[in-house]
Amino acid sequence: MTTRRLLLLGSTGSVGQSTLDVAASLPDRFQVVGLAAHTSSRALVEQARRHGASMVALEDADAADEARQLLAGTGITVLGGPGAGLELVRTAEVDLVVQATVGAAALDSTVAALERGLLVGLANKECLVMAGPLLMETAKRHGATLVPVDSEHSAIYQCLRAGRAEEVERILLTTSGGAFRDRPLSELAEATPAEALQHPTWSMGPRITVDSATMMNKALEVAEAVVLFGVPPERIEVVLHPQSIVHSMVEFRDGSVMAQMSRPDMRLPVLFAMAYPDRPHYDAVRFSLTDFAELTFRAPDPERYPALALGYRVARAGGVAGAVLNAADEEAVRLFLDGQIPFPDIAKRVRRVLDALVPEGAPVQGAPTLAEVLAADAAARREVHTC
């Protein structure tokens, strides 16, 4: 058994912490070589010491300076400033990259990891929404393997091992419904950021937790699934499943349905990506029939979740539509968390940005270049503040 050398981007976030838990529990399989974060210098330093990393990177120059002081005399290399994570990806001697950085900032380093022909566990859905065809082509050209870490797409990836791509009839993406799934619609305008961040089953970062409440996360995942699995959007169905036990399902053309089920714990999809194609023994999360005593499913209410339709819209539009959707949502969520707009305005602003930059009914676009993706991202961010 060969030990895989791990580079973890976004190590101080929730997925990053799950990744380090997995690595620590299987020391014969994974060796932590590099860690990267944005500004959390003290947390990163503590992680580097505990897990034996030889290199760390911080995108914030001041945070990097603090890390250098804290790590003086340890022999740990500290890279700092904008592009530090990208430099780490390009220089660290590793076999495996787990991309757990949030948002559009992860795109450059993900491309760089694929260009090195590495195994990449991708927990960042925004990269595939923004530039999915580019990433898939880069992976193919350089012999890289891209495995999704997002729990739903990991589930689909696993279910697809039961059949061939041409045998897939339908993909069923499950969703918890987020913090406001049972709140009266008349009260959503008064919903606070603190309330939106109270996810009923998962522990996640602020943006993805708010996206779960709007169901924008599922809109992004629809667009992501189209790219990852080559299934047209009309064959992807979103299903509300409050228990978060069935992480997604695949229906094959003979009527058989494969489901991936487990407790809601990110360590399982993380482990699947890190060890791919193997399945090592893992004691941390075990199956219990009591967890599966009651499983319910229903269609999501489009009035409660207007953001969901936007995912199908951008999946049909192609081109830079995904980049516009992601950037607009990222900015709108920030405005909501800062108390500048009410909760329902998140989806409304994103739709207005799409209307302005990617009008509905426009001709389907081909795969954009990286420069076109980044330009669309910047334009969408500006538009959110003016629409």
Sequence and secondary structure as in RCSB ss.txt:
>XXXX:A:sequence
MTTRRLLLLGSTGSVGQSTLDVAASLPDRFQVVGLAAHTSSRALVEQARRHGASMVALEDADAADEARQLLAGTG
ITVLGGPGAGLELVRTAEVDLVVQATVGAAALDSTVAALERGLLVGLANKECLVMAGPLLMETAKRHGATLVPVD
SEHSAIYQCLRAGRAEEVERILLTTSGGAFRDRPLSELAEATPAEALQHPTWSMGPRITVDSATMMNKALEVAEA
VVLFGVPPERIEVVLHPQSIVHSMVEFRDGSVMAQMSRPDMRLPVLFAMAYPDRPHYDAVRFSLTDFAELTFRAP
DPERYPALALGYRVARAGGVAGAVLNAADEEAVRLFLDGQIPFPDIAKRVRRVLDALVPEGAPVQGAPTLAEVLA
ADAAARREVHTC
>XXXX:A:secstr
   EEEEEESTTSHHHHHHHHHHHH TTTEEEEEEEESS HHHHHHHHHHHT SEEEESSHHHHHHHHHHTTTS 
 EEEESTTHHHHHHHHS  SEEEE   SGGGHHHHHHHHHTT EEEE  HHHHHHHHHHHHHHHHHHT EEEE S
HHHHHHHHHGGGS GGGEEEEEEEE   TTTTS GGGGGG  HHHHT  SS    HHHHHHHHHTHHHHHHHHHH
HHHH   GGGEEEEE TT  EEEEEEETTS EEEEE  S THHHHHHHHHTT      SS   GGGGS    B  
 TTT TTHHHHHHHHHHBTTHHHHHHHHHHHHHHHHHTTSS TTHHHHHHHHHHHHHS TT   B    HHHHHH
HHHHHHHHHTT 
